[in-house]
Amino acid sequence: MAPIIVRLVYETNLASEFHLIQQCLPRFPFASMDTEFPGTVYQPAGVPTHFLSTLSPSAFYAVMKQNVDAMNLIQIGLTLSDADGNLPTFGTGFQYIWEFNFRDFDCENDLQNPESISLLKRQGIDFFKNKQIGIDSRRFAFMFRVSGLGLSSYHGHIMWTTFHGPYDFGYLIKILTGRNLPDNVNEFMMLVRVFFGPMVYDLKNMVRFFGLHGGLERVAKSLNLDRLVGKSHRAGSDSLLTMQVLLALRKKNCLEGNKMMGDMEKFNHKLYGLTHGFKNVDALKLIQIGLTLSDAHGNLPTFGTEFQYIWEFNFREFDCDIDLQNPESISLLKSQGIDFLKNKHIGIDSRHFAFMFRVSGLGPSSHYGRVMWVTFHGTYDFGYLIKILTGRELPNNLYEFRMLVRFFFGPMVYDLKNMVRFFGLHGGLERVAKSLNLERVAGKSHQAGSDSLLTMQVFWALRKGCWNGKMMMCAMEKFNQKLYGLTTCY
């Protein structure tokens, strides 16, 4: 493999480097991008840093806008590749990527997060040099627009890839428009489409579906990738590592050939934090639903026998051999005893389930009074249920989704994941149950029936330990219709 050189771009060589980029685009239409900026200084009031991922898209965008509007860009990294992972060589023995250095940020006077700036200095960014000979962002904006990278491309569509890209696109939209970001996330996403075209992907959203988690460095390590040039928190090097991750996913047969483009379409224009993960529900199929019914004292139905009963509904729609899936998740479910072949042959048709649910009294046509629904980290639970109850993809905005939850499940819907934190409990269902000295009474984890029962056990343990009678209902009202990750409870 030919050595890789980072082409450092300043004001003096900006035009010549964009000329080279124009020459590349017909052969290298895959672009990965990263930015470096002065960190973040604004946070939402009352929301701890480790809960930022639970913000709604509009709340996340409001914080992002406040930071991007107030601060200036430092670097943009750009890597161009063909479909086989080859980078431009310009007829030499080297491969090239780009790192654009901007003059707009004044390290001595401008708003910044001091820890972020210290880190960037340690990684070798020369703020004094940038201030003296760096790029004027207005000139960059003009060159970008006419280069073919952006909206005036004559070379066909460029496929843009980032990793955790909202701030990357935020700063680029700011300098390309020459103004502060728009007031709402929908207008922002429209500008992303206008300036970057119809193919924009954020790998942070995608890698979770292949069993990978964490930041760029951690994901790369999980894929056994080494950084080929430069250091972390240098925009050029990080843009290349982003491209390496994309190509590694493809070579892993996670995203292979034409299937790569088909599967990626489900993540198109889904920037991490700015769009709900509902498209995941639209793209995938339900396997099981677990249901536990209880009276006010924690007793389960017996039907006049000596046993108590819970339910586990197994669906036929998911085809383990051909449908989109997270392989690690499927392996886990198999190890816990889910029989995918049996489900495929004799499982429930979700349309039949939807009809029976609607007329059973569980849903909106109940004649038995109101049913109180309890889940643990229930966003996806209700997502899949709304999908099969309506027979269509989920709505495009959170408000409509929440209205459907209220319509189908009534006025009392509680997510214990939101609630347990306020009683000093943290973690997943298993960990919370252990903290409450609860044992699993039937079945295994990751079997829907057993997990629904453990959720009920957690609920009753909280009631007995923390709440009594009317106090319980009063306290719970604060959490009503608050699904974890879709609403904040601060």
C-alpha positions as a printed Julia matrix, in Angstrom:
490×3 Matrix{Float64}:
   0.0     0.0     0.0
   1.35    3.41   -0.99
   2.18    5.78    1.88
  -0.44    8.39    2.72
   0.33   12.1     2.89
  -1.9    14.72    4.48
  -2.08   17.76    2.2
  -2.09   20.76    4.56
  -4.2    23.54    3.11
  -3.86   27.21    3.98
  -4.99   30.41    2.27
  -2.06   30.41   -0.18
  -2.72   26.95   -1.67
  -6.51   26.79   -1.29
  -7.31   27.35   -4.97
  -4.74   24.85   -6.25
  -5.91   22.17   -3.81
  -9.55   22.62   -4.81
  -8.45   22.3    -8.42
  -6.93   18.91   -7.55
 -10.12   17.92   -5.76
 -12.17   18.79   -8.85
  -9.95   16.49  -10.9
 -10.46   13.65   -8.4
 -14.23   13.63   -8.13
 -15.13   11.64  -11.28
 -13.0     8.73  -10.01
 -13.29    9.21   -6.25
 -16.94    9.96   -5.38
 -16.83    8.71   -1.77
 -16.07   11.53    0.67
 -15.5    11.28    4.42
 -15.24   14.4     6.52
 -14.27   15.47   10.03
 -13.94   18.85   11.74
 -12.06   20.23   14.7
 -13.65   23.08   16.65
 -13.19   24.7    20.09
 -15.25   22.14   21.98
 -18.63   22.86   23.52
 -19.31   25.51   26.14
 -23.1    25.42   26.36
 -25.03   22.52   27.86
 -28.77   22.15   28.47
 -29.73   23.29   31.93
 -30.08   20.49   34.45
 -29.0    17.69   32.08
 -25.81   15.85   33.11
 -23.28   15.25   30.33
 -23.86   11.48   30.38
 -27.57   12.04   29.65
 -27.08   14.24   26.56
 -27.76   11.26   24.3
 -31.29   11.11   25.7
 -32.2    14.57   24.42
 -34.86   14.84   21.77
 -33.6    15.91   18.31
 -35.0    19.41   18.76
 -33.35   19.8    22.18
 -30.04   18.39   20.9
 -30.16   20.74   17.93
 -30.88   23.77   20.14
 -27.71   23.07   22.15
 -25.68   22.39   19.0
 -26.88   25.62   17.37
 -25.98   27.65   20.45
 -22.43   26.27   20.38
 -21.87   26.46   16.63
 -23.29   29.99   16.36
 -21.0    31.19   19.14
 -17.7    29.64   18.05
 -15.44   29.37   15.0
 -14.15   26.41   13.01
 -10.52   25.32   13.32
 -10.02   22.46   10.8
 -11.82   20.37    8.19
 -10.47   16.99    7.14
 -11.42   15.45    3.8
 -10.74   11.98    2.41
 -11.81   10.99   -1.13
 -11.99    7.34   -2.15
 -13.24    5.1    -4.93
 -15.5     2.11   -4.32
 -12.48   -0.12   -3.65
 -10.88    2.12   -1.02
  -8.22    3.64   -3.27
  -7.25    7.24   -2.57
  -6.0     9.83   -5.12
  -2.33    9.51   -6.07
  -2.01   12.14   -8.85
   0.4     9.8   -10.62
   2.87    9.67   -7.73
   3.9     6.9    -5.38
   1.78    8.37   -2.57
  -1.88    8.6    -1.64
  -3.35   11.89   -0.46
  -5.97   13.28    1.9
  -6.66   16.92    2.87
  -6.61   19.03    6.01
  -7.96   22.6     5.76
  -6.75   25.04    8.42
  -8.85   28.15    9.14
  -7.89   31.6    10.4
 -11.3    32.48   11.88
 -10.57   31.1    15.35
  -8.45   33.29   17.63
  -7.05   31.1    20.39
  -6.3    34.12   22.61
  -9.67   35.86   22.48
 -12.45   33.65   21.1
 -14.96   31.62   23.09
 -13.67   28.1    23.67
 -13.59   25.08   25.92
 -10.06   25.3    27.42
  -9.75   21.51   27.8
 -10.57   21.01   24.12
  -8.02   23.61   23.04
  -5.33   22.07   25.25
  -6.01   18.68   23.67
  -5.79   20.09   20.13
  -2.5    21.82   20.98
  -1.07   18.53   22.28
  -2.1    16.87   19.02
  -0.05   19.4    17.07
  -2.5    22.01   15.82
  -0.6    25.3    15.39
  -3.1    28.01   16.28
  -0.63   30.83   15.7
   0.17   29.62   12.18
  -3.53   29.17   11.42
  -4.21   32.74   12.53
  -1.45   34.08   10.34
  -1.9    32.11    7.09
  -5.06   30.07    7.6
  -8.03   30.01    5.25
 -10.71   32.69    5.29
 -13.92   30.67    5.67
 -15.75   32.91    3.16
 -13.24   32.02    0.46
 -13.46   28.34    1.38
 -17.26   28.53    1.06
 -16.99   29.91   -2.47
 -14.4    27.33   -3.55
 -16.43   24.49   -2.04
 -19.6    25.53   -3.86
 -17.93   25.61   -7.27
 -15.61   22.63   -6.77
 -18.15   19.88   -7.44
 -18.13   18.72   -3.82
 -21.29   20.61   -3.08
 -24.55   21.57   -4.68
 -23.08   22.45   -8.08
 -21.51   19.03   -8.71
 -21.28   17.97  -12.36
 -19.66   14.67  -11.52
 -22.68   12.81  -10.21
 -23.62   12.48   -6.57
 -20.94   12.46   -3.87
 -21.55   10.07   -0.98
 -20.68   11.86    2.27
 -19.7     9.93    5.4
 -19.02   11.23    8.9
 -18.75    9.78   12.38
 -20.97   11.56   14.89
 -21.54   14.25   12.31
 -24.01   16.9    13.61
 -21.29   19.38   14.63
 -19.27   18.64   11.46
 -22.21   19.55    9.25
 -23.21   22.33   11.64
 -19.94   24.21   11.18
 -19.91   23.56    7.44
 -23.47   24.82    6.99
 -22.56   27.9     9.04
 -19.63   28.84    6.79
 -21.34   27.8     3.53
 -24.34   30.01    4.25
 -22.35   32.77    5.96
 -24.89   33.02    8.78
 -25.98   31.4    12.0
 -27.72   28.04   11.83
 -31.49   28.02   11.21
 -33.83   28.0    14.18
 -35.12   24.44   13.83
 -33.69   21.06   13.0
 -35.9    20.49    9.95
 -34.56   23.59    8.21
 -31.03   22.51    9.12
 -31.48   19.04    7.64
 -32.89   20.63    4.48
 -29.69   22.7     4.16
 -27.59   19.55    4.64
 -29.45   18.01    1.71
 -29.09   21.17   -0.41
 -25.34   21.53    0.13
 -24.29   17.88    0.37
 -26.78   16.11   -1.84
 -28.94   13.01   -1.44
 -26.35   10.69    0.14
 -25.24   11.65    3.66
 -24.41    9.0     6.27
 -23.37    9.14    9.91
 -21.5     5.96   10.84
 -22.22    6.58   14.53
 -25.83    5.65   13.8
 -24.88    2.67   11.66
 -22.21    0.82   13.62
 -24.55   -0.03   16.51
 -26.44   -2.35   14.18
 -23.3    -4.39   13.64
 -22.56   -4.84   17.33
 -20.11   -1.93   17.56
 -20.2     0.88   20.11
 -18.28    3.93   21.29
 -16.38    6.67   19.53
 -14.42    6.54   16.28
 -11.23    5.27   17.91
 -13.01    2.47   19.78
 -14.98    1.35   16.73
 -11.82    1.31   14.62
 -10.07   -0.79   17.26
 -13.0    -3.23   17.3
 -12.55   -3.62   13.54
  -8.76   -4.14   13.97
  -7.98   -0.93   12.12
  -4.79    1.06   12.68
  -4.58    4.78   12.09
  -2.6     5.03    8.84
  -1.41    8.6     9.18
  -1.46   11.42   11.72
  -3.02   11.6    15.17
  -6.49   11.55   16.67
  -8.2    14.93   16.88
  -6.51   16.02   13.68
  -9.24   16.48   11.1
  -7.38   14.94    8.17
  -6.4    11.8    10.06
  -9.88   11.39   11.57
 -11.53   11.77    8.16
  -9.33    8.95    6.86
 -10.13    6.71    9.84
 -13.83    7.34    9.19
 -13.34    6.11    5.61
 -11.43    3.09    6.91
 -14.37    2.18    9.15
 -16.81    2.43    6.25
 -14.66    0.21    4.04
 -14.04   -2.27    6.86
 -17.8    -2.68    7.38
 -18.13   -3.37    3.69
 -15.32   -5.93    3.67
 -16.8    -7.62    6.75
 -19.74   -8.48    4.51
 -21.88   -6.28    6.71
 -22.4    -4.03    3.72
 -21.47   -5.95    0.6
 -21.74   -4.78   -3.01
 -25.17   -3.6    -4.05
 -26.5    -4.77   -0.68
 -24.25   -2.14    0.88
 -26.13    0.64   -0.86
 -29.5    -0.93   -0.12
 -28.83   -1.34    3.6
 -27.21    2.07    3.91
 -30.31    3.74    2.5
 -32.01    3.07    5.81
 -29.49    5.41    7.47
 -29.45    8.11    4.81
 -29.63   11.66    6.24
 -29.85   10.31    9.8
 -27.34   12.37   11.77
 -26.69   11.0    15.25
 -28.69   12.96   17.82
 -30.66   14.97   15.26
 -32.99   12.23   14.08
 -34.81    9.53   16.02
 -33.76    5.94   15.58
 -37.28    5.16   14.35
 -35.97    4.27   10.91
 -34.36    1.3    12.65
 -37.86    0.11   13.53
 -39.05    0.78    9.98
 -36.19   -1.31    8.58
 -36.31   -4.27   10.96
 -38.98   -6.76   12.01
 -40.42   -7.78   15.34
 -39.5   -11.18   16.82
 -41.35  -11.42   20.17
 -43.67   -9.51   22.47
 -43.87  -10.39   26.16
 -46.92   -9.53   28.25
 -47.47   -9.77   32.0
 -50.84   -8.86   33.55
 -51.15   -8.16   37.26
 -53.74   -6.92   39.75
 -53.08   -4.11   42.25
 -51.43   -6.59   44.65
 -49.02   -8.16   42.17
 -51.06  -11.32   41.59
 -50.97  -12.85   38.11
 -53.81  -14.7    36.31
 -54.32  -18.36   37.33
 -57.47  -19.28   35.35
 -58.53  -21.44   38.31
 -55.37  -23.55   38.25
 -52.44  -23.78   40.63
 -50.23  -21.9    38.2
 -49.76  -18.24   37.33
 -49.44  -17.23   33.69
 -47.67  -14.68   31.5
 -47.56  -14.5    27.68
 -44.94  -14.58   24.94
 -46.07  -13.85   21.36
 -43.79  -15.18   18.6
 -43.96  -13.59   15.15
 -43.3   -15.04   11.71
 -42.22  -11.92    9.81
 -38.54  -11.96   10.7
 -36.46  -14.24    8.45
 -33.2   -14.97   10.23
 -31.44  -15.92    6.98
 -32.14  -12.89    4.82
 -33.54   -9.97    6.83
 -31.53   -7.0     8.08
 -30.2    -7.7    11.57
 -27.44   -7.17   14.09
 -25.62  -10.53   13.96
 -24.5   -10.35   17.6
 -28.07   -9.68   18.74
 -29.37  -12.66   16.78
 -26.64  -14.91   18.18
 -27.59  -13.81   21.69
 -31.3   -14.49   21.09
 -30.48  -17.95   19.7
 -28.35  -18.72   22.75
 -31.31  -17.74   24.95
 -33.53  -20.26   23.21
 -35.52  -18.34   20.59
 -36.37  -20.77   17.78
 -36.33  -18.68   14.61
 -37.18  -21.62   12.33
 -40.27  -22.47   14.39
 -41.32  -18.81   14.44
 -41.0   -18.64   10.67
 -43.22  -21.7    10.19
 -45.94  -21.26   12.81
 -45.4   -17.76   14.2
 -48.06  -15.06   14.35
 -48.92  -12.85   11.4
 -48.52   -9.32   12.79
 -51.68   -8.16   10.98
 -53.73  -10.79   12.8
 -52.11   -9.77   16.09
 -52.92   -6.11   15.42
 -56.6    -6.86   14.89
 -56.85   -9.07   17.98
 -55.04   -6.49   20.12
 -57.37   -3.69   19.05
 -60.51   -5.65   19.99
 -59.11   -7.39   23.1
 -59.55   -4.56   25.57
 -55.78   -4.03   25.86
 -55.94   -1.16   23.4
 -58.1     1.84   22.59
 -61.43   -0.04   22.58
 -61.14   -1.29   26.17
 -64.45   -1.74   28.02
 -62.72   -2.74   31.23
 -61.42    0.62   32.36
 -57.93    1.92   31.78
 -54.95   -0.4    31.49
 -51.72    0.89   33.02
 -48.73    0.02   30.82
 -45.22   -0.4    32.24
 -42.01   -0.99   30.27
 -38.28   -0.76   30.89
 -36.43    1.33   28.29
 -39.6     1.12   26.24
 -39.04    3.34   23.2
 -38.36    0.46   20.83
 -41.06   -1.67   22.45
 -43.7     0.91   21.65
 -42.06    1.66   18.32
 -42.51   -1.88   17.04
 -46.0    -2.12   18.5
 -47.12    1.13   16.85
 -45.63   -0.1    13.58
 -47.67   -3.31   13.57
 -50.83   -1.74   15.04
 -50.93    0.91   12.31
 -49.58   -1.36    9.56
 -47.2     1.32    8.36
 -43.85    2.95    9.07
 -43.57    5.19   12.1
 -44.46    8.87   11.73
 -41.72   11.33   10.85
 -41.93   13.37   14.03
 -41.97   12.69   17.74
 -45.25   14.49   18.41
 -47.22   12.21   16.09
 -45.54    9.12   17.56
 -46.43   10.12   21.11
 -50.02   10.8    20.05
 -50.21    7.26   18.66
 -48.81    5.81   21.9
 -51.51    7.63   23.83
 -54.21    6.56   21.36
 -53.33    2.84   21.36
 -52.18    2.45   24.98
 -54.23    5.04   26.8
 -53.39    7.74   29.34
 -51.16    5.68   31.66
 -47.82    4.67   30.12
 -44.67    4.47   32.25
 -41.05    3.7    31.44
 -39.25    2.39   34.53
 -35.87    3.28   32.99
 -36.75    6.92   33.54
 -38.11    6.31   37.01
 -35.48    4.14   38.7
 -32.73    6.76   38.43
 -34.66    8.96   40.81
 -34.41    6.24   43.46
 -30.66    5.81   43.14
 -30.82    2.84   40.72
 -28.97    2.64   37.43
 -28.27    0.29   34.54
 -30.38   -2.14   32.58
 -33.28   -4.26   33.71
 -31.11   -7.08   35.05
 -28.89   -4.76   37.07
 -31.83   -2.83   38.55
 -33.56   -6.08   39.51
 -30.38   -7.28   41.21
 -30.12   -3.99   43.12
 -33.65   -4.64   44.41
 -32.74   -8.25   45.38
 -35.12   -9.66   42.78
 -34.61  -12.99   41.08
 -35.94  -13.95   37.67
 -38.97  -16.14   38.39
 -39.42  -17.73   34.95
 -37.41  -18.04   31.75
 -34.23  -16.31   30.66
 -33.12  -12.79   29.92
 -33.77  -11.63   26.34
 -36.89  -13.76   26.18
 -39.77  -11.32   25.94
 -42.13  -13.08   28.34
 -39.55  -13.42   31.09
 -38.37   -9.81   30.66
 -41.95   -8.53   30.85
 -42.4   -10.37   34.15
 -39.12   -9.01   35.55
 -40.28   -5.52   34.59
 -43.46   -6.1    36.6
 -41.38   -7.4    39.54
 -39.28   -4.22   39.48
 -42.43   -2.11   39.42
 -43.91   -3.84   42.5
 -40.61   -3.76   44.35
 -40.48    0.0    43.84
 -44.03    0.35   45.05
 -43.41   -1.65   48.19
 -40.07    0.01   48.92
 -40.62    3.6    47.84
 -44.3     4.33   47.4
 -47.56    3.59   49.11
 -51.1     4.04   47.88
 -51.92    7.54   46.7
 -48.32    8.63   47.13
 -47.39    6.11   44.44
 -49.87    7.48   41.93
 -48.89   11.06   42.68
 -45.18   10.3    42.21
 -45.78    8.27   39.06
 -47.73   11.04   37.39
 -44.44   12.9    36.92
 -43.25   10.08   34.69
 -46.46    9.45   32.76
 -45.93    9.2    28.96
 -42.17    9.84   29.44
 -40.37    7.24   27.34
 -36.64    7.03   27.99
 -34.67    8.86   25.32
 -37.71   10.62   23.85
 -38.43   12.99   26.72
 -36.44   14.49   29.56
 -37.59   14.34   33.19
 -35.63   17.16   34.76
